[in-house]
């Protein structure tokens, strides 16, 4: 293990985090909130100094292999969350550190679960930081560091694999650092476009920025207690719904559109299934809830937004889904598991991984019926590597094991099995809302500190897709 390189990478990330902590200070000055100098100034100084100390001398051995990449990413996300919670505590807007940590982990992992009972009492600076953690976590802070740094391509690729979501990670161009710049360019462009559309719909500038940050990271932190329903605008709801669906698409496809390789987008099986599931689920829920609304058009409006918010793991809400029939609630839980596309900012198992698992099951059934039959798992008409197929199955097994273990740990709290299970599912899939007291009209404030810490790890497990955290806590000391 190249410890010096691991700490050097963490130092680079902390310096970037420190720089972004200056943005809420600017917001606080604009809205005349003098406490920002202490609330964000102190964490900024601490973060920057630690970052400088860790990067003061570049290691002579700058090799990064899979273990270093995974450990660097996992450790960096934990440290980022621990430091990112400080402004909430120092400002006394979230006085208890475990609560502030839960809120920050939920932000960086783009989960959107909250312990806040009265969001609207928060200062603009803290609301901005809360939403901005979504934007940073959506594409990944390490990805941002890779985008602005010129580094060895092999070590860049190992770190990209550790932070990027999906069953397989590849380069867009020959250099991984250039790929990171392309992806972040697309990410920034889509975010700016959403801000413009929201402003056009009459949304205030601050609201447009924070909602766009939450949409881009598919996180779901809103600045109003009733989330997006606060605006009571069909236009705003449709803009946000469309954009969170766009952020749930594999970003590689946008690059193919830019370079006019339209056939690669058209042939992408994951995209077709992703959009097909959204259409089918919206139609099914619309029919199921139609009797609860004035007309079918309003039912369609609510169903489409909640389906988009759930499958992309965003967590915005325009309806109290606890009042919906059990069929619709169950369908939403299934969408939580499915998630968005690989290579997007969305959470969940990922459509590509689900497809691989289903196709593997079909292949095994064919083999049982005809042992001599030769069948391969294909995506987009091409055979999927055996390592990717095996990895998808292994991920599902480990995911279910960790989910059951987390459910067992949460059972010490006073909530029902249904509510605890929904809390674990929503955190591990980075959704934001569950069922009952953890539903769209509730929050996670009633949980014990122990349960909140368990769910913090669940959120990190979901965002980093398990393996980096396992590597961090299980790697052997090799020097």
Residue pairs with C-beta under 8 A, 6 or more apart in sequence:
1 67
1 68
1 71
1 475
1 476
1 477
1 478
1 479
2 59
2 61
2 63
2 64
2 65
2 68
4 59
4 61
5 59
5 61
5 62
5 63
5 64
5 68
5 72
5 155
6 68
6 71
6 72
6 75
7 54
8 54
8 55
8 58
8 59
8 62
9 64
9 68
9 72
9 76
9 142
9 145
9 159
10 54
10 72
10 75
10 76
10 79
11 50
11 51
11 52
11 53
11 54
11 55
12 51
12 55
12 145
12 149
13 51
13 76
13 80
13 141
13 142
13 145
14 47
14 48
14 50
14 51
14 54
14 76
14 79
14 80
14 83
15 47
15 48
15 51
15 52
15 55
16 141
16 144
16 145
16 148
17 47
17 51
17 80
17 83
17 84
17 136
17 141
18 44
18 47
18 48
18 51
19 48
20 132
20 136
21 40
21 43
21 44
21 47
21 87
21 129
22 40
22 44
23 128
23 129
23 132
24 36
24 39
24 40
24 87
24 125
24 126
24 128
24 129
24 132
25 36
25 37
25 40
25 41
25 44
25 125
27 33
27 36
27 124
27 125
27 128
27 206
28 34
28 35
28 36
28 37
28 39
28 40
28 123
28 124
28 125
29 36
30 124
31 123
31 124
31 125
33 123
33 124
33 125
35 91
35 123
35 125
36 91
36 123
36 125
38 90
38 91
39 87
39 90
39 91
39 125
39 126
40 87
40 125
40 129
42 86
42 90
43 83
43 84
43 86
43 87
43 90
46 83
46 86
47 83
62 152
62 155
63 155
64 72
64 152
64 154
64 155
64 158
64 159
65 155
65 158
66 158
66 161
67 471
67 475
68 155
68 158
69 155
69 158
69 159
69 161
69 162
70 158
70 162
70 467
70 468
70 471
70 472
71 468
71 471
71 472
71 475
72 142
72 159
72 162
73 142
73 159
73 162
73 163
73 464
73 468
74 162
74 460
74 464
74 468
74 469
74 471
74 472
75 472
76 141
76 142
77 108
77 109
77 141
77 460
77 463
77 464
77 468
78 460
78 472
80 108
80 141
81 101
81 104
81 105
81 108
81 456
81 460
82 101
84 104
84 107
84 108
84 129
84 133
85 94
85 97
85 100
85 101
85 103
85 104
86 100
87 125
87 126
87 129
88 94
88 100
88 103
88 104
88 126
89 95
89 96
89 97
89 100
91 123
91 125
91 126
93 121
93 122
93 123
93 126
94 100
94 103
94 115
94 116
96 449
98 449
98 452
98 453
99 115
99 445
99 452
101 452
101 453
101 456
102 113
102 115
102 444
102 452
102 455
102 456
103 114
103 115
103 116
103 130
104 133
105 111
105 456
105 459
105 460
106 112
106 113
106 114
106 219
106 221
106 432
106 459
107 130
107 131
107 133
107 134
107 137
107 219
107 221
108 133
108 134
108 136
108 137
108 141
108 463
109 137
109 430
109 459
109 460
109 462
109 463
110 134
110 137
110 138
110 217
110 218
110 219
110 220
110 313
110 345
110 347
110 430
110 463
111 219
111 220
111 313
111 315
111 347
111 426
111 427
111 430
111 431
111 432
111 459
111 462
111 463
112 134
112 214
112 219
112 220
112 221
112 314
112 315
112 316
112 430
112 431
112 432
112 433
113 315
113 423
113 426
113 427
113 431
113 432
113 433
113 438
113 443
113 444
113 455
113 459
114 221
114 432
114 443
114 444
115 443
115 444
115 445
115 447
115 452
116 122
116 443
116 445
117 443
117 445
118 225
119 127
119 222
119 223
119 224
119 225
120 223
120 224
120 225
122 130
124 206
127 210
127 223
128 206
128 209
128 210
130 221
131 209
131 210
131 211
131 213
131 214
131 219
131 221
131 223
132 210
132 213
133 219
133 221
134 213
134 214
134 216
134 217
134 218
134 219
134 220
134 221
135 191
135 213
135 214
135 216
135 217
136 144
136 217
137 217
137 219
137 463
138 187
138 216
138 217
138 218
138 219
138 247
138 345
139 183
139 184
139 187
139 217
139 345
140 163
140 164
142 159
142 162
142 163
143 160
143 163
143 164
143 180
143 183
143 184
144 180
144 184
146 156
146 159
146 160
146 176
146 177
146 180
147 177
147 180
147 181
147 183
147 184
149 177
150 177
151 177
153 175
153 176
153 177
156 175
156 176
156 177
156 180
157 169
157 171
157 176
160 169
160 176
160 179
160 180
161 169
162 464
162 467
162 468
163 464
163 468
164 343
165 342
165 343
165 344
165 346
165 347
165 350
165 463
165 465
166 250
166 341
166 342
166 343
166 350
166 352
166 353
166 465
167 342
167 350
167 352
167 353
167 356
167 388
167 391
167 392
167 395
168 342
168 385
168 388
169 343
170 252
171 179
172 178
172 179
172 182
172 183
172 252
172 255
173 179
173 182
182 255
183 251
183 255
186 251
186 254
186 255
186 258
187 216
187 251
187 345
190 216
190 243
190 246
190 247
190 254
191 212
191 213
191 215
191 216
192 212
193 243
194 212
194 215
194 216
194 239
194 240
194 243
195 208
195 209
195 212
197 239
197 243
198 207
198 208
198 211
198 212
198 236
198 239
198 240
199 205
199 208
201 233
201 235
201 236
201 239
202 233
203 211
203 231
203 236
206 223
207 223
210 221
210 223
211 222
211 223
211 228
211 240
212 243
213 219
214 220
214 221
214 222
214 314
214 316
215 240
215 243
215 244
215 247
215 314
215 316
216 243
216 247
216 345
217 247
217 345
218 244
218 247
218 248
218 312
218 313
218 314
218 340
218 344
218 345
218 346
218 347
218 430
219 314
219 315
219 432
220 227
220 309
220 314
220 315
220 316
220 317
220 431
220 432
220 433
222 228
222 230
222 316
224 230
226 317
227 316
227 317
227 318
227 440
228 236
228 237
228 240
228 305
228 316
228 317
228 318
229 317
229 318
229 319
231 237
234 301
237 301
237 305
237 318
238 305
240 305
240 316
241 304
241 305
241 308
241 309
242 308
244 308
244 309
244 312
244 314
244 316
245 278
245 308
245 312
247 312
247 340
247 344
247 345
247 346
248 274
248 311
248 312
248 313
248 340
248 341
248 344
248 345
248 346
249 271
249 274
249 340
249 341
249 344
250 268
250 270
250 271
250 341
250 342
250 343
250 344
251 343
251 344
252 343
253 264
253 265
253 268
253 271
256 262
256 264
256 265
257 265
265 271
267 380
267 381
268 380
269 355
269 379
269 380
270 341
270 342
270 351
270 352
270 355
270 379
271 341
273 351
273 355
274 311
274 340
274 341
274 351
277 311
277 335
277 338
277 351
278 307
278 308
278 311
281 307
281 311
281 331
281 335
282 300
282 303
282 304
282 307
284 327
284 328
284 331
285 303
285 306
285 307
285 324
285 328
285 331
285 332
286 296
286 299
286 300
286 303
286 304
288 324
288 325
288 327
288 328
289 299
289 302
289 303
289 324
289 325
289 328
290 296
290 299
292 299
292 323
292 324
293 299
293 302
301 318
302 318
302 319
303 328
305 316
305 318
305 319
306 317
306 318
306 319
306 321
306 332
307 332
307 335
308 314
309 315
309 316
309 317
310 332
310 335
310 336
310 431
311 335
311 336
311 338
311 339
311 340
311 346
311 348
312 339
312 340
312 344
312 346
312 347
313 336
313 339
313 340
313 346
313 347
313 348
313 429
313 430
313 431
313 432
314 346
314 432
315 426
315 431
315 432
315 433
317 433
317 440
319 440
320 439
320 440
320 441
321 328
321 329
321 332
321 433
321 439
321 440
322 329
322 435
322 436
322 439
322 440
322 441
329 435
333 422
333 425
333 435
335 348
336 348
336 425
336 426
336 429
336 431
337 348
337 349
337 354
337 425
337 429
338 348
338 349
338 351
338 354
339 346
339 347
339 348
339 349
339 350
339 351
339 429
340 346
340 347
340 348
340 350
340 351
341 350
341 351
341 352
342 350
342 351
342 352
342 353
347 429
347 430
347 431
347 462
347 463
348 429
348 430
348 431
349 395
349 396
349 399
349 429
352 379
353 392
353 395
353 396
355 379
356 377
356 379
356 384
356 388
356 389
356 392
357 392
357 393
357 396
359 377
359 378
359 379
360 377
360 389
360 392
360 393
363 375
363 376
363 377
366 373
366 375
367 373
367 375
376 383
376 384
377 383
377 384
377 389
378 384
395 465
395 466
398 466
398 470
399 428
399 466
402 428
402 458
402 461
402 466
403 424
403 425
403 428
406 424
406 428
406 454
406 455
406 457
406 458
407 417
407 420
407 421
407 424
409 450
409 451
409 454
410 420
410 423
410 424
410 447
410 451
410 454
410 455
411 417
411 420
412 448
412 450
412 451
413 420
413 447
413 448
413 451
414 446
415 423
415 436
415 437
415 446
415 447
416 436
418 435
418 436
419 434
419 435
419 436
419 437
419 438
422 434
422 435
422 436
422 438
422 439
423 434
423 438
423 444
423 447
423 455
424 455
424 458
425 431
425 434
426 432
426 433
426 434
426 438
427 455
427 458
427 459
427 462
428 458
428 459
428 461
428 462
429 462
430 459
430 462
430 463
433 439
433 440
433 442
436 442
437 443
437 446
438 444
444 452
444 455
447 455
457 469
460 469
461 469
